[in-house]
């Protein structure tokens, strides 16, 4: 699957996040799910910070929402 733009990437990611949260709730494993998300966020922030120090970083991603 080739994702063309940020909106498609956002929709794909949100779809999986919703499915994963639903499963975590049903399995009573929400804390484990949140722990994985926190770890992903910290690792990604570290990666972005190291990239920022070596190259120029673009403006943050902005996804327009309805309403």
Sine and cosine of phi, psi and omega as CSV:
sin_phi,cos_phi,sin_psi,cos_psi,sin_omega,cos_omega
0.00,0.00,0.83,-0.55,0.01,-1.00
-0.98,-0.18,0.90,-0.43,0.01,-1.00
-1.00,0.02,0.83,-0.56,-0.11,-0.99
-0.99,0.15,-0.71,0.70,-0.12,-0.99
-0.66,-0.75,0.03,-1.00,-0.04,-1.00
-0.88,0.47,-0.54,0.84,-0.01,-1.00
-0.91,0.42,-0.68,0.73,0.03,-1.00
-0.90,0.43,-0.64,0.77,0.02,-1.00
-0.90,0.43,-0.67,0.74,0.02,-1.00
-0.88,0.47,-0.73,0.68,-0.01,-1.00
-0.88,0.47,-0.67,0.74,0.03,-1.00
-0.88,0.47,-0.75,0.66,-0.01,-1.00
-0.88,0.48,-0.69,0.73,0.00,-1.00
-0.91,0.40,-0.59,0.81,0.04,-1.00
-0.87,0.49,-0.72,0.69,0.02,-1.00
-0.93,0.36,-0.61,0.79,0.01,-1.00
-0.89,0.46,-0.67,0.74,0.02,-1.00
-0.90,0.43,-0.68,0.73,0.03,-1.00
-0.89,0.46,-0.70,0.72,-0.02,-1.00
-0.91,0.42,-0.66,0.75,0.02,-1.00
-0.91,0.41,-0.66,0.76,0.04,-1.00
-0.86,0.51,-0.71,0.70,0.03,-1.00
-0.91,0.42,-0.64,0.77,0.01,-1.00
-0.89,0.45,-0.64,0.77,0.02,-1.00
-0.91,0.42,-0.72,0.69,-0.02,-1.00
-0.90,0.43,-0.52,0.85,-0.02,-1.00
-1.00,-0.06,0.05,1.00,-0.04,-1.00
0.83,0.55,0.72,0.69,-0.02,-1.00
-0.78,-0.63,0.56,0.83,-0.04,-1.00
-0.89,0.46,-0.66,0.75,-0.01,-1.00
-0.87,0.49,-0.65,0.76,0.03,-1.00
-0.90,0.43,-0.68,0.73,0.03,-1.00
-0.87,0.49,-0.74,0.67,-0.01,-1.00
-0.89,0.45,-0.61,0.79,0.05,-1.00
-0.87,0.49,-0.67,0.74,0.05,-1.00
-0.89,0.45,-0.68,0.73,0.02,-1.00
-0.89,0.45,-0.70,0.71,0.01,-1.00
-0.86,0.50,-0.69,0.73,0.01,-1.00
-0.89,0.46,-0.71,0.70,0.03,-1.00
-0.86,0.51,-0.69,0.72,-0.01,-1.00
-0.88,0.47,-0.73,0.68,-0.03,-1.00
-0.90,0.43,-0.69,0.72,0.01,-1.00
-0.90,0.44,-0.69,0.73,-0.02,-1.00
-0.92,0.39,-0.66,0.75,0.05,-1.00
-0.87,0.49,-0.65,0.76,0.03,-1.00
-0.90,0.44,-0.70,0.72,0.03,-1.00
-0.88,0.48,-0.71,0.71,0.00,-1.00
-0.90,0.43,-0.63,0.78,0.02,-1.00
-0.89,0.45,-0.67,0.74,0.01,-1.00
-0.93,0.36,-0.57,0.82,0.07,-1.00
-0.92,0.39,-0.62,0.79,-0.02,-1.00
-0.90,0.44,-0.59,0.81,-0.01,-1.00
-0.95,0.30,-0.37,0.93,-0.03,-1.00
-0.98,-0.19,-0.38,0.93,-0.01,-1.00
-0.59,-0.80,0.11,-0.99,0.08,-1.00
-0.98,0.18,0.67,-0.74,-0.01,-1.00
-0.95,-0.32,0.67,-0.74,0.01,-1.00
-0.96,0.29,0.13,-0.99,0.08,-1.00
-0.86,0.50,0.44,-0.90,0.02,-1.00
-0.88,0.48,0.46,-0.89,0.02,-1.00
-0.90,0.43,0.75,-0.66,0.03,-1.00
-0.84,-0.54,0.86,-0.50,0.03,-1.00
-0.95,-0.32,0.90,-0.43,0.03,-1.00
-0.94,0.34,0.64,-0.77,-0.01,-1.00
-0.90,-0.44,0.45,-0.89,0.04,-1.00
-0.95,0.32,0.46,-0.89,0.11,-0.99
1.00,-0.08,0.00,0.00,0.00,0.00
